[in-house]
Amino acid sequence: MSTKIGIIGGGISGLRCADVLLEQGFEVTILEARDRLGGRMHQSVLPSGHVVDLGPNWIHGTDDNPILDLANVTNTTTHSWEEDSNIFDEHGKLLSNGDELSGIFWGIVMEAFKYSEQHGANLDPNTSLWDFFIEKTAVMSKSTAEKEKARLVLQVAEMWGAYIGTPITRQSLKFFWLEECIDGENLFCAGTYQKILAEIARAAEQRAIIHVSTTVNKIEPTSTGAVVHTKNGPSFRFDELVVTTPLGWLQKNKNVFSPELPTRLSEAIDAIGYGNLEKVYITFSRPFWLGADGQPVKKPLPGFTQWLHPSYAHEPASTKWNQEAVDLATLPGSCAHPTLLFYIFGDQGSLIANKWKELNSEEERTAWLAKYFAPYLEKLPQYDPSSKDCIPIYCLATSWTADDLAGNGSYSNFPVGLKEGDRDIEVMREGVPERHLWFAGEHTAPFVALGTVTGAYWSGEKVADRITRKYRKESVVSDAVKGGGGIAGYYAAKPVNVRGFADDGLKE
């Protein structure tokens, strides 16, 4: 009789885990609360017919990255923009030294990574990345010009929140090193993750037992496995159970485990942060900011545009939320479309996500978002309020913050106050194998890939290998550690070479 493995959650980690287990001959059942697979990886179609990602947009790092391999196999177009930056100041004036400010910002980020790696063990857990920026910019403030530059760098630094889904003041300096990614470029998934998701899900869709729209409300270990109870549905018995739900969901639903999870594991789940990054797509009839055909703008927008501390915005007077947008009209070939993608986070992310859920029609939503972002759009080159080209024809926002199944957020991060962040991740990664209970997801990934699609993929792969070793006494994954580098995986039936995990000594 085949060993029965249950996987709760049909996101990337669950699908990859299923793929490896199926290849090793296990019987795999996936229980997914949504009516689809993919989890936080999901797409939507704009009226123009272009597909956009509601979840991840990026492939983080290109050195030995299996997600990049999958992009190549599926002919998914990727893209990287030039490093030029358009930055508008608080009065809406385009700064002439935007590239310099951006360069200083990233230079301090690199210093902070190094400082965190070298001194993290002795740092006060309450010290933030913002504190580090304050210290570094203070030494710039010797002349009037330098003081102004330092002030603007601090405003640019607030956009770090768009990377972690939480304000920079909440980013731990002690564990800032955990934010470092795989070496190489960060590539925008210009062709979206649609074909990559289909490839990762292929084996499970063909050979696993899949129950969608199935909500788990109780997990009980037994001497020989685990019993999973579902809301308004049947119960399932498995020999081993892999929980791949988002960290935010785990934090809010630890009561589904009976008996309670071990204290140290419960503490680890609560300790790691969970950000709320949201996206807003604003699409037009044509990309007016690039100029008319035959009359292009002399200096078009680069990939990224920032609006700093806008005094002219529609938000309450007490807030001056920065904005950052990516120009999708400059994507290559057929991937290009006249759309700006805004990344928002924190309180602003919650505001827009909740408003999006509150409004009922596409017309109401588009009208509200067009008005909300109008102050920023008006600063773009060639903007003309009398031109139809400058009026948004459709707006789309994500609402992960209002999504209970997503854990009311986006992905894990490392907040101030965190005392044992690296060990917390290892504890979650270890799971409770003596209770036949395992965990996977971007929050249990190798340190070089936490919070990323690649990390989710690897985490599912590793749990599948550990289960295989438990039953077969042999590994489908090589654990040779090579200089703390990334982890090279191969999808489908190929053997898997894994480098860089910190859990080689975990009990099985």
C-alpha positions in Angstrom: 0.0 0.0 0.0 1.4 3.4 -1.0 2.3 5.9 1.8 -0.2 8.7 1.9 1.0 12.2 2.1 -1.3 15.2 2.7 -0.4 18.7 1.6 -2.4 21.6 3.0 -2.1 24.5 0.5 -1.8 24.4 -3.3 0.7 27.3 -3.6 4.2 27.0 -5.0 5.8 25.1 -2.0 2.9 22.7 -1.9 3.0 22.0 -5.7 6.7 21.5 -5.7 6.5 19.2 -2.7 3.8 17.2 -4.5 5.9 17.0 -7.6 8.9 15.4 -5.9 6.8 13.1 -3.7 4.9 11.8 -6.7 8.1 11.1 -8.6 9.1 9.0 -5.6 5.9 6.9 -5.7 4.0 8.4 -2.8 0.2 8.9 -2.9 -0.3 12.7 -2.6 -3.5 14.6 -1.7 -3.6 18.4 -1.8 -6.2 20.2 0.2 -6.7 23.8 -1.1 -9.1 26.3 0.4 -9.3 28.4 -2.7 -11.1 27.3 -5.9 -7.8 27.3 -7.7 -4.2 26.4 -7.3 -1.3 28.8 -7.0 -2.0 30.5 -3.7 -0.5 34.0 -3.6 0.6 33.5 -7.2 -2.3 34.5 -9.3 -3.0 36.5 -12.5 -5.8 38.8 -13.8 -6.6 39.9 -17.4 -6.8 43.6 -18.2 -9.5 44.8 -20.7 -6.7 45.1 -23.2 -6.1 41.3 -23.0 -2.8 41.7 -21.2 -2.2 39.4 -18.3 -0.8 40.9 -15.0 0.4 39.2 -11.8 -1.5 40.0 -8.7 1.2 38.2 -6.6 4.9 38.0 -7.3 6.4 40.0 -10.2 10.1 39.3 -9.8 12.7 36.6 -10.0 15.2 37.4 -7.3 18.7 36.5 -8.3 19.9 34.7 -11.4 22.7 32.4 -10.1 21.5 28.8 -9.9 17.9 29.9 -9.7 15.4 27.1 -10.7 12.6 29.7 -11.2 14.8 31.4 -13.9 15.3 27.9 -15.4 11.6 27.4 -15.5 11.1 30.9 -17.1 13.5 29.8 -19.8 11.9 26.4 -20.3 8.4 27.9 -20.6 9.6 30.8 -22.8 8.5 33.4 -20.2 10.0 36.8 -21.0 12.0 38.5 -18.3 13.3 42.0 -18.2 15.6 44.4 -16.3 15.5 48.1 -16.6 18.4 50.6 -16.6 19.3 51.8 -13.2 18.3 55.4 -13.9 15.7 56.9 -11.5 13.1 59.6 -11.9 12.4 61.1 -8.5 9.9 63.9 -7.8 10.3 65.9 -4.6 7.6 66.8 -2.1 6.4 69.7 -4.4 6.3 67.6 -7.5 9.5 68.9 -9.0 11.6 66.4 -10.9 15.0 66.2 -9.2 18.1 66.5 -11.4 20.1 64.4 -9.0 17.7 61.4 -8.8 20.4 58.9 -9.9 22.8 60.2 -7.3 20.2 60.0 -4.5 19.3 56.4 -5.6 23.0 55.5 -5.7 23.5 56.8 -2.1 20.5 54.9 -0.9 21.6 51.6 -2.4 25.1 52.2 -1.1 23.8 52.5 2.4 21.7 49.4 2.0 24.8 47.5 1.0 26.6 48.8 4.0 23.7 47.8 6.2 23.8 44.2 4.9 27.5 44.0 5.7 27.1 45.6 9.1 24.2 43.2 9.9 26.2 40.2 8.9 29.3 41.2 10.9 27.7 42.7 14.0 24.1 41.3 14.1 24.8 39.0 17.0 25.6 42.0 19.3 23.0 44.4 18.0 20.1 45.6 20.0 17.0 43.8 18.6 15.1 47.2 18.6 17.6 48.8 16.3 16.0 49.4 12.8 17.4 49.9 9.3 16.0 53.4 9.6 18.3 54.0 12.6 21.2 53.0 10.4 20.1 55.4 7.7 19.8 58.3 10.2 23.4 57.6 11.4 24.9 57.4 7.9 23.1 60.5 6.6 24.1 62.5 9.7 27.7 62.5 8.6 26.6 64.0 5.2 25.1 67.1 6.8 28.0 69.5 6.9 27.0 72.0 4.3 23.6 73.3 3.3 23.7 71.3 0.0 24.7 68.2 1.8 22.0 68.6 4.4 19.4 68.8 1.7 20.9 65.8 0.0 20.8 63.8 3.3 17.2 64.9 3.8 16.2 63.6 0.4 18.1 60.3 0.8 16.1 59.7 4.0 12.9 60.2 2.0 14.1 57.9 -0.7 14.9 55.3 2.0 11.2 55.1 3.0 10.6 53.2 -0.2 12.3 50.2 1.4 8.9 49.4 2.6 7.9 48.5 -1.0 10.4 45.7 -0.8 9.3 44.2 2.5 5.7 45.3 2.7 6.3 47.1 6.0 7.7 50.6 6.8 11.5 50.9 7.0 11.2 51.9 10.7 10.0 48.3 11.4 12.9 46.6 9.5 15.3 44.9 11.9 19.0 45.8 11.5 20.0 42.8 13.6 18.4 40.4 11.0 18.7 42.6 8.0 21.1 40.1 6.5 18.2 37.7 6.1 16.9 40.1 3.4 19.8 39.3 1.1 18.9 37.3 -2.0 20.7 35.0 -4.4 23.5 36.6 -6.4 22.8 38.0 -9.8 20.1 40.3 -11.3 16.6 40.8 -10.1 14.4 40.2 -13.1 10.9 41.4 -13.7 8.7 38.6 -15.0 7.5 40.5 -18.1 5.5 37.5 -19.4 4.0 37.0 -15.9 4.3 33.9 -13.8 1.3 32.3 -15.6 3.3 29.7 -17.6 5.7 29.0 -14.8 2.9 28.3 -12.4 1.3 25.9 -15.0 4.6 24.1 -15.3 5.1 23.8 -11.5 1.5 22.5 -11.1 1.6 20.1 -14.0 2.6 17.0 -12.1 0.1 17.5 -9.3 -2.7 18.2 -11.7 -2.0 15.0 -13.6 -1.2 12.6 -10.7 -2.2 14.0 -7.3 -5.6 13.9 -5.7 -6.7 17.6 -5.4 -9.6 19.0 -3.4 -10.2 22.7 -4.0 -12.6 24.9 -2.0 -11.7 22.7 1.0 -11.0 24.6 4.2 -9.1 22.8 7.0 -10.3 23.5 10.5 -8.6 20.9 12.6 -5.4 18.9 12.5 -4.9 15.9 14.9 -1.7 13.8 15.0 -2.0 10.1 15.6 0.5 7.4 16.4 0.7 6.5 12.8 0.1 9.8 11.0 -2.4 12.7 11.1 -6.1 13.3 10.7 -7.3 16.4 8.9 -10.8 17.7 9.4 -12.4 20.1 7.0 -15.2 22.6 7.2 -18.4 21.2 5.9 -16.6 18.2 4.4 -14.9 14.9 5.0 -11.9 14.1 7.2 -8.7 12.7 5.7 -6.1 10.3 7.2 -2.5 10.6 6.1 0.8 9.0 7.0 2.5 12.4 6.8 1.2 15.9 6.6 2.8 19.0 5.1 1.4 22.4 6.0 2.2 25.0 3.3 -0.2 27.8 4.3 1.1 31.4 4.4 2.8 32.4 7.6 0.1 35.0 8.3 -2.5 32.3 8.2 -0.5 30.2 10.6 -0.2 33.1 13.0 -4.0 33.6 13.0 -5.0 29.9 13.0 -2.7 28.0 15.3 -5.8 26.7 17.1 -6.4 24.2 14.3 -3.6 22.1 15.7 -4.8 19.7 18.4 -2.9 19.3 20.6 -1.2 22.7 20.4 2.1 23.1 18.6 5.3 22.8 20.7 5.9 26.1 22.5 9.2 26.9 20.7 7.5 26.4 17.3 4.5 28.5 18.2 6.9 31.3 19.4 8.8 31.1 16.1 5.6 31.4 14.0 4.6 34.5 16.0 8.1 36.1 15.9 8.6 36.5 12.2 6.9 39.5 10.6 4.4 39.4 7.8 4.2 42.4 5.4 1.3 43.8 3.4 2.6 44.7 0.0 -0.2 45.6 -2.5 -0.2 46.5 -6.2 -2.2 48.9 -8.3 -2.2 48.7 -12.1 -3.4 51.9 -13.9 -3.8 51.4 -17.6 -4.3 54.0 -20.4 -5.3 54.0 -24.0 -1.6 54.8 -24.8 1.6 55.6 -22.8 1.3 59.4 -23.0 4.5 59.7 -20.8 6.6 58.4 -23.6 5.5 61.1 -26.0 3.6 60.8 -29.4 4.7 58.6 -32.2 7.5 60.3 -34.0 7.9 62.8 -31.2 9.3 60.8 -28.3 10.1 62.4 -25.0 13.8 63.4 -24.9 14.3 61.7 -21.5 11.5 59.2 -21.0 10.8 57.6 -17.7 13.1 54.8 -16.7 11.8 51.6 -15.1 11.2 53.2 -11.7 9.6 56.5 -10.8 9.3 57.8 -7.2 7.3 60.6 -5.7 8.7 61.7 -2.3 6.6 63.0 0.6 4.0 64.5 -1.7 2.5 67.6 -0.2 0.0 67.8 -3.0 -1.5 64.3 -2.5 -5.1 63.5 -1.6 -4.3 61.6 1.6 -5.1 63.0 5.0 -2.9 66.0 5.9 -1.1 63.9 8.6 0.3 61.5 6.0 2.7 62.0 3.1 3.1 58.5 1.7 5.8 58.0 -0.9 4.8 56.4 -4.2 6.8 54.1 -6.5 5.7 53.0 -10.0 7.1 50.8 -12.7 6.5 51.6 -16.4 5.1 48.5 -18.1 5.0 50.3 -21.5 8.8 49.8 -21.7 8.6 46.0 -21.3 10.0 44.1 -24.4 7.9 43.2 -27.4 4.3 42.0 -26.9 4.7 42.2 -23.1 4.5 46.0 -23.3 1.3 47.7 -22.5 0.3 51.3 -21.5 0.1 50.6 -17.8 1.8 51.9 -14.7 2.3 49.5 -11.7 2.3 51.1 -8.3 3.7 49.3 -5.2 2.1 50.3 -1.9 2.5 49.0 1.6 1.8 49.5 5.3 -1.2 51.7 6.2 -1.6 52.9 2.7 -1.7 49.3 1.4 -4.4 48.5 4.0 -6.4 51.6 3.0 -6.5 50.7 -0.7 -7.1 47.0 -0.2 -10.0 47.6 2.1 -11.5 50.3 -0.2 -11.1 48.0 -3.1 -13.1 45.3 -1.3 -15.7 47.9 -0.2 -16.5 49.2 -3.7 -18.7 46.9 -5.8 -18.2 47.7 -9.4 -15.2 48.0 -11.8 -16.4 51.5 -12.6 -16.4 52.6 -9.0 -13.1 51.1 -8.3 -11.4 52.6 -11.4 -12.9 56.0 -10.7 -11.7 56.0 -7.1 -8.2 54.8 -7.9 -7.8 57.2 -10.8 -8.7 60.1 -8.5 -6.5 58.8 -5.7 -3.4 58.6 -8.0 -4.2 61.6 -10.1 -1.7 63.9 -8.2 1.1 61.6 -9.2 0.0 61.0 -12.8 -0.2 64.8 -13.3 3.6 65.1 -12.8 4.5 62.7 -15.6 5.9 64.0 -18.9 3.4 65.1 -21.5 0.5 65.0 -19.1 -2.5 67.1 -20.4 -5.7 67.1 -18.4 -7.7 67.8 -21.5 -6.3 64.7 -23.3 -8.2 61.4 -23.2 -4.8 59.7 -23.4 -4.1 60.9 -19.9 -7.3 59.5 -18.4 -7.0 56.0 -16.9 -9.3 53.6 -18.7 -9.0 50.8 -16.1 -7.5 50.4 -12.6 -6.9 47.2 -10.8 -5.7 46.8 -7.2 -4.8 43.7 -5.1 -6.3 43.2 -1.7 -4.1 40.6 0.0 -4.4 42.6 3.3 -8.1 41.8 3.3 -7.6 38.2 2.2 -7.9 35.8 5.1 -6.5 32.8 3.1 -3.4 34.9 2.4 -3.0 35.5 6.1 -4.1 39.2 5.5 -0.7 40.0 4.0 1.9 39.2 1.4 5.1 37.5 2.6 7.4 37.2 5.6 9.9 39.8 6.8 12.0 40.5 9.9 10.7 43.2 12.3 12.5 45.2 15.0 12.3 43.4 18.3 13.2 40.0 16.7 15.7 38.2 18.9 16.3 34.9 17.3 15.2 35.3 13.7 17.5 32.8 12.1 16.7 30.2 14.7 13.0 30.9 14.4 13.2 30.1 10.7 15.1 26.9 11.4 12.5 25.8 14.0 9.6 26.3 11.5 11.7 24.5 8.8 12.2 21.6 11.2 8.5 21.1 11.9 7.4 18.3 14.2 8.4 15.1 12.4 7.6 13.0 15.4 4.0 14.1 15.0 4.2 13.4 11.2 3.9 17.2 10.8 6.0 19.2 8.4 6.0 22.9 7.2 7.0 24.5 3.9 6.6 27.9 2.4 8.6 31.1 1.7 8.9 31.5 5.5 10.8 28.3 5.8 13.1 28.8 2.8 16.9 28.9 2.8 18.2 32.1 4.1 19.2 33.4 0.6 15.6 33.0 -0.6 13.2 33.9 2.2 10.1 35.7 1.1 10.5 34.7 -2.6 9.0 32.3 -5.1 12.3 30.5 -5.3 12.4 30.1 -1.6 8.9 28.6 -1.6 9.9 26.2 -4.4 13.0 25.0 -2.6 11.2 24.7 0.8 8.7 22.3 -0.7 11.4 20.4 -2.4 13.4 20.0 0.8 10.4 18.7 2.8 9.7 16.2 0.1 13.2 15.0 0.3 13.1 14.6 4.1 9.9 12.6 3.9 11.5 10.4 1.3 14.5 9.8 3.4 12.3 8.9 6.4 10.7 6.1 4.4 13.3 5.1 1.9 16.5 5.8 3.8 17.8 7.5 0.7 17.8 11.1 -0.5 16.6 12.6 -3.7 18.5 15.8 -2.7 22.2 16.3 -2.3 23.0 18.4 0.8 26.6 19.4 -0.1 27.1 22.9 1.3 29.2 25.1 -0.9 30.1 28.5 0.6 26.6 29.5 1.6 25.5 29.9 -2.0 22.1 29.4 -3.5 20.3 26.1 -4.1 20.1 24.7 -7.6 16.9 22.6 -8.2 15.6 20.9 -11.2 11.9 20.4 -11.7 9.9 17.4 -12.8 11.7 14.0 -12.7 15.3 15.2 -12.7 17.5 14.6 -9.6 17.7 17.6 -7.3 21.0 19.2 -6.2 20.5 21.4 -3.1 23.1 23.7 -1.7 23.0 26.0 1.3 20.4 24.6 3.6 21.0 25.0 7.3 18.9 22.0 8.4 21.1 19.0 7.4 21.2 17.9 11.0 17.5 17.9 11.6 16.0 14.8 13.1 13.9 12.8 10.7 
